[in-house]
Amino acid sequence: MKNIFLNSIILLFSICIALLATEFIVRLAINPVNYLKPKLESDLILGHKIIADSGGHDSWGFRNASIPDKVNILAIGDSQTYGVMAPANESWPSILAQLTNKEVYNLSLGGYGPVQYLHLLKTKAKILSPEIVVVAVYLGNDFIDSYRIVYRNNNWIDFRLKDNKFQQGSEDNQVFDNYDSSIRAWLAHNSVLYRMITNSVIGDMVRLWETKKEVIQNNNDNFFTKIKSSNINTGFTPKLRLSGLDLSNVEVQEGLRISLSALKQMNEYTKENKVKFLVAIIPTKESVYATLLKKSSEFNNPVYNKLIDNESKSTEYIIDFLNDNKINYIEPLYAMRNAVVSRAIYPAGYDGHPNGSGYEVIAKEIFKYIETNFN
């Protein structure tokens, strides 16, 4: 018995040493910014930001290896531009850099919206002197994010309606992410090897299992579907996405108004500084799969149908606004719908962020527009 215990200790110790050695070797070959999850801190203006140099991020706290003296293209957005669910070199700004052979700086973070985009543009563009600015508006939550920061942060009081129609919340910029004490959270912040595994087929298998388990255990509006002929094997969260897109909600309406106002100011700022400006309208995962889901019984989910209807109306409204104000834009929705017929452009599970293949579709659509219109 004593020998068994001793051998178990030796085996455990050997495994730990092997894992540490592998982590060390992996870090020599791979930039940590590709995989490590950074730590956040509160910010009086933006609400939150990445701690400088955290998780391999640059000294501004963004997902780049370093801060260049000058860039050709500045990409601004939220987690869909940051590149959640993919390594940094597979985010759409990184792929765009490969396609254009130009310097592209990724100025994005999850939880940001058009109000923060405007601030980042005005504070960072003058330093980086970009020729082109691409702002990605994510339909899934940018409107409600804009509403919340404007009415909870007095730095954005100029965006508020003057009639006090909306209740002003307390200024609470506390970030809770860093207080997650789970082993998975700790590994996400500290282990490149762990993050590589979670971004692999193994990670997809785990997410798929967790998704199916959640569907079985909970009676809610999330659902999982599988259509062999169309390569769908993933989950959807229509209730969550609808909460940020429901145009019958006055807060979403106000967030949309604020977002469009911010986009107009960005267009005016870039025009004054002789910088080309492009808006990319990023769809929800649910909308990307909408055509294929007509083959599935889940398409009759009333919450899902309401989401698709509201997203379509929101997109039409945004495009009309952009056209009226002569703002350049692209809508990669149809390219993404075409792509998903033949390959998975989102990871398994409920997560609504594309994988590297999905970000590539977005990058190629932006690249085509730039090549055709900005050269």
C-alpha positions as CSV (number, residue, x, y, z in Angstrom):
1,M,0.0,0.0,0.0
2,K,2.8,2.3,0.9
3,N,4.5,1.7,-2.5
4,I,1.3,2.4,-4.4
5,F,0.9,5.7,-2.6
6,L,4.5,6.6,-3.2
7,N,4.3,5.6,-6.9
8,S,1.1,7.7,-7.2
9,I,2.9,10.8,-5.8
10,I,5.8,10.3,-8.1
11,L,3.4,9.9,-11.1
12,L,1.5,13.0,-10.2
13,F,4.8,15.0,-9.7
14,S,6.0,13.7,-13.1
15,I,2.8,14.8,-14.8
16,C,3.1,18.3,-13.3
17,I,6.7,18.6,-14.4
18,A,5.8,17.5,-17.9
19,L,2.9,20.0,-18.1
20,L,5.1,22.8,-16.9
21,A,7.8,21.9,-19.4
22,T,5.2,21.8,-22.2
23,E,3.8,25.1,-21.1
24,F,7.3,26.6,-21.2
25,I,8.0,25.2,-24.7
26,V,4.6,26.4,-26.0
27,R,5.3,29.9,-24.8
28,L,8.6,30.0,-26.6
29,A,6.8,29.1,-29.9
30,I,3.5,30.9,-29.5
31,N,2.8,34.5,-28.5
32,P,0.6,34.4,-25.4
33,V,-1.7,37.2,-26.8
34,N,-3.0,34.5,-29.2
35,Y,-4.5,32.5,-26.4
36,L,-4.3,33.9,-22.9
37,K,-7.4,35.5,-21.4
38,P,-6.5,39.0,-20.0
39,K,-7.5,40.5,-16.7
40,L,-9.8,43.5,-16.5
41,E,-10.0,46.6,-14.4
42,S,-12.5,49.4,-14.1
43,D,-12.2,52.6,-16.2
44,L,-14.0,55.8,-15.5
45,I,-14.8,56.5,-19.1
46,L,-14.9,53.1,-20.9
47,G,-16.4,51.3,-18.0
48,H,-13.8,48.6,-18.1
49,K,-10.5,47.8,-19.8
50,I,-7.8,45.2,-20.0
51,I,-4.9,45.7,-17.6
52,A,-1.8,46.8,-19.5
53,D,0.4,43.9,-20.7
54,S,-2.1,41.4,-19.2
55,G,-2.2,38.0,-21.0
56,G,0.3,39.1,-23.6
57,H,-1.7,42.1,-24.6
58,D,0.0,45.4,-25.4
59,S,0.7,48.3,-23.0
60,W,-2.6,49.9,-24.0
61,G,-4.4,46.7,-23.0
62,F,-5.4,45.6,-26.5
63,R,-4.9,42.3,-28.3
64,N,-1.8,43.2,-30.2
65,A,1.8,42.2,-29.7
66,S,2.9,45.8,-29.5
67,I,1.8,49.4,-30.4
68,P,3.1,50.5,-33.7
69,D,4.1,54.1,-34.5
70,K,1.6,54.2,-37.4
71,V,-1.0,51.9,-38.8
72,N,-2.7,51.6,-42.2
73,I,-6.0,50.3,-40.8
74,L,-7.6,50.7,-37.4
75,A,-10.2,48.1,-36.4
76,I,-12.6,49.1,-33.6
77,G,-15.3,46.9,-32.1
78,D,-16.3,44.6,-29.3
79,S,-15.6,40.9,-28.7
80,Q,-16.6,40.0,-32.3
81,T,-13.7,42.1,-33.4
82,Y,-11.4,41.2,-30.5
83,G,-11.7,37.7,-31.7
84,V,-13.2,35.7,-28.9
85,M,-13.2,31.9,-29.5
86,A,-10.1,32.2,-31.8
87,P,-6.4,32.9,-31.4
88,A,-5.4,36.6,-31.9
89,N,-3.9,35.7,-35.3
90,E,-7.3,34.4,-36.4
91,S,-9.4,37.4,-35.5
92,W,-10.7,39.3,-38.5
93,P,-8.3,42.3,-38.0
94,S,-5.4,39.9,-38.1
95,I,-6.7,38.1,-41.2
96,L,-7.4,41.5,-42.8
97,A,-3.7,42.4,-42.2
98,Q,-2.7,39.2,-44.0
99,L,-5.0,39.9,-46.9
100,T,-4.0,43.5,-47.4
101,N,-0.4,43.1,-46.4
102,K,-0.8,46.2,-44.3
103,E,-0.5,47.2,-40.6
104,V,-3.8,46.6,-38.8
105,Y,-4.3,47.5,-35.2
106,N,-7.0,45.8,-33.2
107,L,-8.6,48.3,-30.9
108,S,-11.4,46.2,-29.5
109,L,-12.8,44.6,-26.3
110,G,-15.9,42.7,-25.3
111,G,-18.6,44.7,-23.7
112,Y,-17.8,47.9,-25.7
113,G,-20.3,49.6,-28.0
114,P,-20.5,52.5,-30.4
115,V,-20.0,55.1,-27.5
116,Q,-16.7,53.5,-26.5
117,Y,-15.8,53.1,-30.2
118,L,-16.1,56.9,-30.6
119,H,-13.9,57.6,-27.6
120,L,-11.3,55.1,-28.8
121,L,-11.3,56.7,-32.2
122,K,-10.8,60.2,-30.9
123,T,-8.1,59.3,-28.4
124,K,-6.1,56.7,-30.4
125,A,-6.5,57.6,-34.0
126,K,-4.5,60.8,-33.6
127,I,-1.6,58.7,-32.3
128,L,-1.7,55.8,-34.8
129,S,-2.6,58.0,-37.9
130,P,-4.6,55.4,-39.7
131,E,-5.5,55.7,-43.4
132,I,-8.7,53.6,-42.9
133,V,-10.9,53.1,-39.8
134,V,-13.2,50.0,-39.8
135,V,-15.8,50.0,-37.0
136,A,-17.7,46.8,-36.5
137,V,-21.2,47.1,-35.0
138,Y,-22.5,43.9,-33.5
139,L,-26.2,43.6,-33.7
140,G,-26.4,41.2,-30.8
141,N,-25.7,43.7,-28.0
142,D,-24.2,47.0,-29.2
143,F,-27.5,48.9,-28.7
144,I,-28.2,47.8,-25.2
145,D,-24.5,48.3,-24.3
146,S,-24.6,51.8,-25.5
147,Y,-27.8,52.5,-23.6
148,R,-26.3,51.2,-20.3
149,I,-23.0,53.1,-20.4
150,V,-24.7,56.4,-21.4
151,Y,-27.3,56.2,-18.5
152,R,-24.9,54.7,-15.9
153,N,-21.8,56.8,-16.6
154,N,-22.0,60.6,-16.3
155,N,-19.1,61.0,-18.7
156,W,-21.6,60.3,-21.4
157,I,-24.3,62.7,-20.3
158,D,-24.3,64.5,-23.6
159,F,-25.8,61.5,-25.3
160,R,-28.8,61.4,-23.0
161,L,-32.2,62.7,-23.9
162,K,-32.9,66.1,-22.3
163,D,-36.4,65.2,-21.0
164,N,-35.1,62.6,-18.5
165,K,-37.3,59.9,-20.0
166,F,-34.9,57.2,-18.9
167,Q,-33.9,56.4,-15.3
168,Q,-30.3,57.1,-14.6
169,G,-28.5,54.3,-13.0
170,S,-25.7,54.6,-10.4
171,E,-22.2,54.7,-11.7
172,D,-21.0,51.2,-11.2
173,N,-18.1,50.1,-13.3
174,Q,-17.1,47.2,-11.2
175,V,-15.7,44.3,-13.2
176,F,-16.6,40.8,-11.8
177,D,-14.7,38.7,-14.3
178,N,-11.4,38.8,-12.4
179,Y,-13.1,37.5,-9.3
180,D,-14.0,34.1,-10.8
181,S,-12.1,31.7,-8.6
182,S,-12.8,28.5,-10.7
183,I,-9.9,26.4,-11.9
184,R,-11.0,27.0,-15.5
185,A,-10.8,30.8,-15.1
186,W,-7.4,30.5,-13.5
187,L,-6.1,28.3,-16.3
188,A,-7.6,30.7,-18.9
189,H,-5.7,33.6,-17.5
190,N,-2.4,31.7,-17.0
191,S,-2.0,28.7,-19.3
192,V,-1.4,29.0,-23.1
193,L,-1.5,25.2,-23.3
194,Y,-5.0,25.1,-21.7
195,R,-6.3,27.8,-24.0
196,M,-5.0,26.0,-27.0
197,I,-6.9,22.9,-26.0
198,T,-10.1,24.8,-25.3
199,N,-9.8,26.4,-28.8
200,S,-9.3,23.0,-30.4
201,V,-11.6,20.1,-31.4
202,I,-11.4,18.9,-27.8
203,G,-12.8,22.2,-26.6
204,D,-15.6,22.0,-29.1
205,M,-16.5,18.5,-27.9
206,V,-16.7,19.7,-24.3
207,R,-18.8,22.7,-25.3
208,L,-21.1,20.5,-27.3
209,W,-21.5,18.1,-24.3
210,E,-22.2,21.0,-22.0
211,T,-24.8,22.5,-24.4
212,K,-26.7,19.2,-24.8
213,K,-26.6,18.7,-21.0
214,E,-28.0,22.3,-20.4
215,V,-30.8,21.7,-22.9
216,I,-31.8,18.5,-21.1
217,Q,-31.6,20.0,-17.6
218,N,-33.2,23.4,-18.2
219,N,-36.5,24.2,-19.8
220,N,-35.7,27.6,-21.4
221,D,-35.6,29.3,-24.8
222,N,-32.1,28.1,-25.6
223,F,-31.9,25.1,-28.0
224,F,-29.5,22.8,-29.6
225,T,-30.0,21.4,-33.1
226,K,-28.2,19.1,-35.5
227,I,-28.8,19.0,-39.3
228,K,-26.3,16.5,-40.9
229,S,-26.9,17.7,-44.4
230,S,-26.1,21.3,-43.5
231,N,-23.2,20.8,-41.0
232,I,-25.2,22.4,-38.1
233,N,-24.3,20.9,-34.7
234,T,-24.5,23.7,-32.3
235,G,-26.7,25.7,-29.8
236,F,-28.5,29.0,-29.9
237,T,-29.5,31.6,-27.4
238,P,-32.4,33.5,-28.9
239,K,-33.7,34.9,-25.6
240,L,-30.4,36.4,-24.7
241,R,-29.9,37.9,-28.2
242,L,-33.5,39.2,-28.3
243,S,-32.9,41.1,-25.0
244,G,-30.5,43.3,-26.9
245,L,-32.5,43.6,-30.1
246,D,-36.1,43.8,-29.1
247,L,-37.3,47.1,-30.7
248,S,-40.4,47.1,-28.6
249,N,-38.1,47.7,-25.6
250,V,-37.6,51.5,-25.1
251,E,-34.1,50.9,-23.8
252,V,-33.1,49.1,-27.0
253,Q,-34.7,51.9,-29.0
254,E,-32.7,54.5,-27.1
255,G,-29.5,52.4,-27.4
256,L,-30.1,52.3,-31.2
257,R,-30.5,56.1,-31.3
258,I,-27.3,56.6,-29.3
259,S,-25.4,54.1,-31.4
260,L,-26.3,55.8,-34.7
261,S,-25.5,59.2,-33.2
262,A,-22.0,57.9,-32.3
263,L,-21.5,56.4,-35.8
264,K,-22.4,59.8,-37.3
265,Q,-19.9,61.5,-35.0
266,M,-17.2,59.0,-36.0
267,N,-17.9,59.6,-39.7
268,E,-17.6,63.4,-39.2
269,Y,-14.4,63.0,-37.2
270,T,-12.8,60.7,-39.9
271,K,-13.9,63.1,-42.7
272,E,-12.4,66.1,-40.9
273,N,-9.1,64.2,-40.5
274,K,-9.1,62.8,-44.1
275,V,-9.4,59.2,-43.0
276,K,-11.6,56.7,-44.8
277,F,-14.4,55.2,-42.7
278,L,-16.2,51.9,-43.0
279,V,-18.9,50.4,-40.8
280,A,-19.2,46.5,-40.7
281,I,-22.6,45.3,-39.6
282,I,-21.9,42.0,-37.8
283,P,-25.0,39.7,-37.5
284,T,-25.9,37.3,-34.7
285,K,-25.1,33.6,-35.0
286,E,-28.9,33.0,-34.9
287,S,-29.3,35.2,-38.0
288,V,-26.4,33.5,-39.9
289,Y,-28.1,30.1,-39.4
290,A,-31.6,31.3,-40.1
291,T,-31.9,30.0,-43.6
292,L,-30.6,26.6,-42.7
293,L,-32.7,26.4,-39.6
294,K,-35.9,26.5,-41.8
295,K,-35.1,22.9,-42.3
296,S,-35.4,22.3,-38.6
297,S,-38.4,22.2,-36.2
298,E,-36.6,24.7,-33.9
299,F,-37.2,27.4,-36.5
300,N,-40.7,27.5,-35.2
301,N,-39.4,28.6,-31.8
302,P,-41.4,31.9,-31.3
303,V,-38.5,33.6,-29.5
304,Y,-36.2,32.8,-32.3
305,N,-38.6,34.0,-34.9
306,K,-39.1,37.3,-33.0
307,L,-35.3,37.7,-32.8
308,I,-34.8,37.2,-36.5
309,D,-37.7,39.7,-37.3
310,N,-36.2,42.4,-35.0
311,E,-32.7,41.8,-36.3
312,S,-33.9,42.3,-39.9
313,K,-35.8,45.5,-39.0
314,S,-32.8,46.8,-37.1
315,T,-30.5,46.1,-40.0
316,E,-32.8,47.9,-42.5
317,Y,-33.0,50.9,-40.1
318,I,-29.2,51.1,-39.8
319,I,-28.6,50.7,-43.5
320,D,-31.1,53.5,-44.2
321,F,-29.3,55.7,-41.7
322,L,-25.9,55.0,-43.2
323,N,-27.1,55.6,-46.7
324,D,-28.8,58.9,-45.7
325,N,-25.5,60.1,-44.0
326,K,-23.3,58.7,-46.9
327,I,-21.4,56.4,-44.5
328,N,-19.6,53.5,-46.1
329,Y,-20.7,50.0,-44.9
330,I,-20.6,46.3,-45.5
331,E,-23.0,43.6,-44.4
332,P,-21.3,40.2,-44.3
333,L,-24.5,38.3,-43.3
334,Y,-25.1,36.8,-46.7
335,A,-21.5,35.7,-47.1
336,M,-21.6,34.1,-43.7
337,R,-24.9,32.3,-44.6
338,N,-23.3,31.0,-47.8
339,A,-20.2,29.8,-45.9
340,V,-22.1,28.0,-43.2
341,V,-23.7,25.7,-45.7
342,S,-20.4,23.9,-46.3
343,R,-18.4,24.4,-43.1
344,A,-18.7,25.3,-39.4
345,I,-17.9,29.0,-38.9
346,Y,-18.9,29.0,-35.3
347,P,-17.6,26.7,-32.5
348,A,-19.9,24.0,-30.9
349,G,-21.9,25.0,-27.9
350,Y,-23.9,28.2,-27.2
351,D,-21.2,30.7,-27.8
352,G,-22.2,33.3,-30.4
353,H,-18.7,34.3,-31.5
354,P,-17.3,32.9,-34.8
355,N,-14.3,30.6,-35.0
356,G,-11.3,31.5,-37.1
357,S,-13.1,30.3,-40.2
358,G,-16.0,32.7,-39.5
359,Y,-13.7,35.6,-38.8
360,E,-12.1,34.9,-42.2
361,V,-15.4,35.4,-43.9
362,I,-15.8,38.8,-42.3
363,A,-12.2,39.8,-43.1
364,K,-12.6,38.8,-46.8
365,E,-15.8,40.9,-47.1
366,I,-14.0,43.9,-45.6
367,F,-11.0,43.3,-47.8
368,K,-13.1,43.2,-51.0
369,Y,-14.8,46.5,-50.1
370,I,-11.4,48.2,-49.3
371,E,-9.9,47.0,-52.5
372,T,-12.8,48.1,-54.6
373,N,-13.6,51.4,-53.0
374,F,-10.6,52.7,-51.0
375,N,-7.8,52.2,-53.5
